[in-house]
């Protein structure tokens, strides 16, 4: 998998004119990155992974940018486009690279949030375990443990 930091570096490179030709194997197999690359230079389809050369959205974006990119598409897709002609290109709904980038960022943030929630659950469980152990060691201080520590561990959202 391609890291978000590496992806952002490559997006800036592509936007400044650097070809996907110089990308790593991971970069050439990253759908978002390849989509952005072929939207700038359709001929960069030549450097996409074989998997992405079979992707309708990638190929259509490349062809719309430069019709000569068709030669680099998967052979089956080449035949489909040749048989279907221009109508086939127009029938596919186009999704902007920006929308895909926003969706990718949303997914990354969602994964981060899920990780934080999991960590929060683990911390809460650890707090309960420590509280229980403290109460079992000094039952006479149970009120202190329950009341004082709970007040100090509340998350303030304001």
C-alpha positions in Angstrom: 0.0 0.0 0.0 1.1 3.5 -0.8 1.4 5.8 2.2 -0.6 9.1 2.3 2.6 11.1 2.7 4.2 9.4 -0.4 1.0 10.0 -2.3 1.0 13.7 -1.5 4.6 14.1 -2.6 3.9 12.3 -5.9 0.7 14.4 -6.5 2.8 17.6 -6.2 5.4 16.1 -8.5 2.8 15.1 -11.1 1.1 18.5 -10.9 4.5 20.1 -11.6 5.0 18.0 -14.7 6.9 14.9 -13.5 5.9 11.8 -15.3 4.6 8.6 -13.6 7.5 7.0 -15.5 9.7 7.9 -12.5 7.3 6.4 -9.9 7.9 3.3 -7.9 5.9 0.1 -8.5 3.6 1.2 -5.6 3.1 4.6 -7.1 2.2 3.0 -10.5 -0.4 0.8 -8.8 -2.0 3.6 -6.7 -5.4 4.3 -8.3 -5.7 7.9 -7.1 -2.2 8.8 -8.1 -2.5 7.2 -11.6 -5.8 8.9 -12.1 -4.3 12.2 -11.4 -1.3 11.4 -13.5 -3.3 10.4 -16.6 -5.6 13.4 -16.2 -2.5 15.6 -16.6 -0.8 13.4 -19.3 -2.9 10.6 -20.8 0.3 9.0 -22.1 1.3 8.2 -18.5 -1.1 5.3 -18.8 2.0 3.5 -20.3 3.6 3.5 -16.8 0.5 2.4 -14.8 0.4 -1.1 -13.4 -1.3 -3.8 -15.5 -4.1 -3.9 -13.0 -4.9 -0.2 -13.5 -4.5 -0.5 -17.3 -7.7 -2.6 -17.0 -9.6 0.0 -15.0 -12.3 1.8 -17.1 -12.1 5.0 -15.1 -8.3 5.3 -15.5 -8.3 4.4 -19.2 -11.2 6.7 -20.0 -9.5 9.6 -18.2 -6.3 8.9 -20.1 -8.1 8.7 -23.4 -10.0 11.9 -22.8 -6.7 13.7 -22.1 -4.9 12.1 -25.1 -6.6 9.7 -27.5 -3.2 8.1 -28.2 -3.2 6.7 -24.6 -5.6 4.0 -25.9 -2.5 2.0 -27.1 -1.4 1.5 -23.5 -4.7 0.2 -22.2 -5.4 -3.4 -21.6 -6.1 -5.2 -24.9 -9.6 -6.2 -24.0 -10.4 -2.5 -23.1 -8.9 -1.4 -26.4 -11.3 -3.7 -28.3 -14.2 -2.4 -26.3 -13.4 1.2 -27.0 -12.7 0.5 -30.7 -16.0 -1.4 -31.1 -18.0 1.1 -29.0 -16.4 4.2 -30.4 -16.9 7.7 -29.0 -20.3 6.9 -27.6 -18.7 4.4 -25.2 -16.5 7.1 -23.8 -19.4 9.5 -23.3 -21.5 6.8 -21.6 -19.2 6.4 -18.7 -19.8 8.8 -15.9 -16.6 10.8 -15.2 -15.5 11.3 -11.6 -13.1 14.1 -11.0 -9.7 13.4 -9.5 -10.6 16.0 -6.8 -13.7 14.0 -5.8 -11.6 10.8 -5.6 -8.9 12.6 -3.6 -11.6 13.8 -1.2 -13.0 10.3 -0.8 -9.5 8.9 -0.2 -8.8 11.6 2.4 -12.2 10.8 4.0 -11.4 7.1 4.1 -8.0 7.8 5.7 -9.5 10.0 8.3 -12.2 7.4 9.0 -9.6 4.8 9.5 -7.7 7.1 11.8 -10.9 7.8 13.8 -11.6 4.1 14.1 -8.0 3.6 15.4 -8.5 6.4 17.9 -11.8 4.9 19.1 -10.1 1.5 19.5 -7.3 3.0 21.5 -9.8 4.9 23.6 -11.6 1.6 24.3 -8.3 0.0 25.2 -7.4 2.9 27.6 -10.9 2.8 29.2 -10.5 -0.9 29.8 -7.1 -0.4 31.3 -8.4 2.4 33.6 -11.2 0.0 34.8 -8.6 -2.6 35.5 -6.3 -0.2 37.4 -9.3 1.1 39.4 -10.4 -2.4 40.3 -6.9 -3.3 41.4 -6.7 -0.1 43.5 -10.1 -0.8 45.2 -9.1 -4.4 45.9 -5.8 -3.2 47.5 -7.4 -0.4 49.6 -11.2 -1.0 49.9 -11.5 2.0 52.3 -10.4 4.3 49.5 -13.1 3.1 47.0 -15.0 6.4 47.1 -11.9 8.4 46.3 -11.0 6.1 43.4 -14.4 6.1 41.9 -15.2 9.8 42.4 -11.9 11.7 42.1 -10.4 9.7 39.3 -13.6 9.7 37.2 -13.7 13.5 37.4 -10.1 13.7 36.3 -10.6 11.3 33.3 -13.6 13.0 31.8 -13.0 14.4 28.3 -13.9 18.0 28.0 -15.4 18.8 24.6 -16.0 22.5 25.1 
